[in-house]
Amino acid sequence: MSDRVVVGLSGGVDSSVAALLLKQQGHEVIGLFMRNWEDDAECPAKQDFLDVLAVAEVIGIEVEAVNFAKEYKERVFSYFLREYQAGRTPNPDVLCNSEIKFKAFLEHALSLGASKIATGHYARVTEHQGEFSLLKAQDSAKDQSYFLYRLNQIQLSKTLFPLGELLKPEVREIARIANLPTHAKKDSTGICFIGERDFRTFLSRYLPKQPGEMETPDGRCIGQHEGLMYYTLGQRQGLGIGGQGEPWFVAGKDMQRNVLIVVQGHEHPLLLKDMLVAQDLNWISGRAPEITPTYGAKTRYRQQDAACRITQLAQDQVALKFDAEQWAVTPGQSVVMYADETCLGGGVIQ
């Protein structure tokens, strides 16, 4: 008997090919389109759903649309706003995966009688003696394991990633040969509910401007900011500071005085750190890693793994020491740890 697999269809080429491959493998495939945002008309969900319907017709599968906007607002967007208000820079994609795609969506799929769910993520799952591991994708340029580090054993045991062994050009070619209408569709970028819009304009609808001064580390005022929540560590664009010499970067926030600390030069010492502390930890195996080995870690997506060691490990906190200084380690972002190809888990940078 073939498995019933519910595939999350977003209207992009990746999820389209994931559904196609599963159908070709003989599974009973149902497509599920998630509507996670409905606060305004600028969200491209309408066109995405039309693309999903067109893809489903070519593949020959049924599609259901489900509205998770309430869950998204409660579990993801409210956290997103709280973190920005506190001066941190959250990663909503990480939370969306753990709370919506692999929780609300998984629960809904199981209620439809599915044995597994599948998505178009570039990652791999393996099983050894009943334990599931999350591995990097074959396509290192597209690997999305960073965004999936909060998944647990139960979620991984129910998940298929059909694109894990493929390169992106191969995925587009499969879509083209199968005449999928999404084969040449541009990849979406940025935070899903903001899309192509200006980030500061969007955020100001929820967090009003709170202007203050921009200062150098020695206390010299060199400009005005619009609100600390609109800036992130390492930011260069949108500061409005001209003048001679090297470009300016955000290096810190003084929340009490409402002051943005800025420095000149990409390699300024205030932008470089060889240690960090993370909390709100998740270990995919259910066990914390050993303290002795050297691991690889990313402090942001699309970064090469940086060699590090655990210097302190408690139930709710890990401290890491890097072999080389890391640039613009940002509170609110996630640090994700790896042992070679295996994603161990991680936490939120403090």
C-alpha positions, -999 to +999 in steps of 0.1 A: +000+000+000+014+034-009+018+060+019-005+091+020+018+121+020+006+157+024+029+181+007+031+218+017+027+236-017+038+273-016+035+281-053+072+279-059+093+255-080+108+236-050+075+225-034+061+218-069+089+194-077+087+178-042+051+169-049+059+156-085+087+134-072+065+118-045+037+112-070+062+095-094+074+073-065+039+060-061+027+078-030-008+090-026-001+128-026-023+156-013-012+192-017-018+216+011-016+254+006-010+273+039-023+309+042-003+323+071-009+360+066-039+381+058-033+415+073-031+433+039-035+431+002+002+432-007+008+396+004+012+376-029-008+346-015-035+349-042-011+345-071+007+317-052-025+298-047-033+301-084+001+287-092-005+258-067-037+249-085-020+250-119+008+227-106-017+203-090-036+200-122-004+190-142+007+165-115-028+151-110-033+156-072-059+172-050-052+204-032-066+218+000-061+254+013-059+259+050-058+291+070-031+292+097-032+331+100-044+330+136-017+305+147+009+324+128+000+357+145+000+342+179+030+319+177+053+337+152+044+373+145+038+384+181+072+370+190+087+388+160+074+422+172+084+415+209+120+407+199+123+438+177+109+460+204+135+446+228+163+456+203+170+421+190+168+407+155+146+376+154+145+350+126+108+343+119+115+316+094+130+294+122+099+299+143+075+294+113+091+260+106+088+247+142+054+262+150+035+263+117+050+240+091+060+212+114+034+216+141+001+231+129+005+218+093+018+184+106-012+180+130-036+189+101-020+165+077-022+136+103-059+144+107-063+138+069-048+103+074-013+111+062+016+090+074+041+117+064+044+153+054+068+167+028+081+201+020+104+217-006+132+224+019+168+216+009+178+192+037+179+154+044+166+131+071+183+098+080+174+071+105+197+048+124+184+024+150+153+044+155+170+078+159+164+104+132+191+129+121+188+161+102+216+164+075+226+192+052+214+191+017+236+180-012+234+215-027+255+234-002+244+268-017+207+260-010+210+240+022+182+250+047+190+229+077+198+262+096+161+270+095+151+236+107+173+232+138+143+234+162+127+202+149+124+172+172+125+134+168+087+131+163+086+158+136+116+144+117+101+109+118+071+122+100+089+143+074+102+138+039+125+162+021+124+150-016+149+176-028+177+168-003+198+149-028+193+173-057+210+205-069+188+235-076+195+235-114+184+198-114+151+208-097+144+235-123+151+210-151+128+184-136+101+211-134+107+222-170+106+186-184+073+180-166+058+213-179+052+225-144+040+262-146+064+272-118+096+259-135+110+294-142+093+312-112+117+334-093+126+323-058+110+343-030+133+363-008+132+380+025+106+375+053+075+359+039+049+384+053+070+415+042+079+402+008+094+428-015+083+458+006+106+482+025+112+466+059+113+498+080+080+510+064+063+477+072+076+476+108+066+512+115+029+501+111+033+480+143+062+497+161+060+535+158+092+556+154+112+565+184+140+588+171+173+592+190+210+598+184+236+579+166+269+579+185+304+567+180+318+544+208+335+575+224+301+593+227+303+616+197+269+623+181+271+620+143+235+615+133+199+606+141+181+572+140+144+566+136+140+539+163+165+512+175+141+484+164+146+494+127+184+485+128+204+454+132+240+447+141+263+449+110+238+470+091+254+494+066+226+506+044+201+532+055+222+550+081+224+583+063+259+590+075+282+604+048+317+618+050+352+607+045+368+573+051+354+538+054+317+530+055+297+531+088+281+501+104+257+495+133+278+480+162+254+482+192+223+495+208+220+514+241+184+506+249+183+527+281+195+559+264+178+551+230+212+555+213+225+536+182+262+529+184+279+531+150+315+524+139+336+530+108+352+501+090+340+465+083+367+450+106+361+474+136+368+455+168+333+461+181+319+441+151+341+410+159+335+385+187+350+351+193+325+340+220+287+339+223+260+327+247+228+311+234+196+302+252+162+286+243+181+256+231+169+227+210+189+195+204+175+174+176+185+140+191+170+150+224+205+150+240+230+178+244+262+173+224+295+162+241+316+191+254+350+179+241+348+179+203+353+208+179+320+216+161+310+238+132+285+266+139+266+292+119+256+325+135+236+334+104+222+316+073+245+314+042+276+315+064+304+289+063+305+267+093+330+282+118+350+260+141+341+263+178+341+246+211+315+244+239+329+262+270+298+259+291+267+238+288+236+239+310+200+228+303+190+262+292+222+278+280+253+271+259+285+292+256+307+288+225+343+299+218+352+302+181+387+296+167+384+328+147+365+360+154+329+361+140+315+392+123+283+410+137+271+382+160+235+394+164+213+389+195+180+373+185+194+354+156+201+317+159+234+299+163+232+264+148+257+237+155+269+209+132+291+178+134+302+175+098+270+171+078+247+165+108+227+194+123+228+190+161+205+219+170+212+253+185+197+282+203+190+320+203+220+343+206+218+365+237 
